[in-house]
Amino acid sequence: MGNRGFSIEHRGDRAVRKNITRLIIEGLILGLLRIVSRMVY
């Protein structure tokens, strides 16, 4: 029983990490697009 609960918590942690990394990547891409647009215009 205890192991089952631990595995569920671990899965949730992985999902949170994926969401955080996705947000960071999206933020970096948006920042780069802003810099490029400023340089182009």
C-alpha atoms as one frame of an Amber mdcrd trajectory, in Angstrom:
protein
   0.000   0.000   0.000   2.733   2.455   0.959   4.701   1.773  -2.206   1.599
   2.374  -4.327   1.078   5.813  -2.755   4.755   6.659  -3.244   4.618   5.719
  -6.932   1.539   7.917  -7.430   3.302  10.868  -5.796   6.384  10.261  -7.956
   4.242  10.309 -11.103   2.734  13.634 -10.042   6.217  15.058  -9.443   7.273
  14.008 -12.940   4.193  15.668 -14.460   4.959  18.885 -12.569   8.567  18.811
 -13.776   7.406  18.352 -17.380   5.038  21.327 -17.055   7.776  23.511 -15.528
  10.296  22.630 -18.249   7.647  23.285 -20.914   6.905  26.722 -19.427  10.631
  27.567 -19.310  11.135  26.474 -22.938   8.096  28.480 -24.090   9.376  31.537
 -22.200  12.815  31.260 -23.817  11.272  30.890 -27.292   9.021  33.925 -26.749
  11.991  35.956 -25.487  14.082  35.015 -28.529  11.200  35.895 -30.873  10.879
  39.325 -29.220  14.628  39.995 -29.584  14.603  38.863 -33.231  11.539  40.997
 -34.039  13.246  44.042 -32.478  16.417  43.423 -34.514  14.478  42.925 -37.763
  12.212  45.975 -37.445
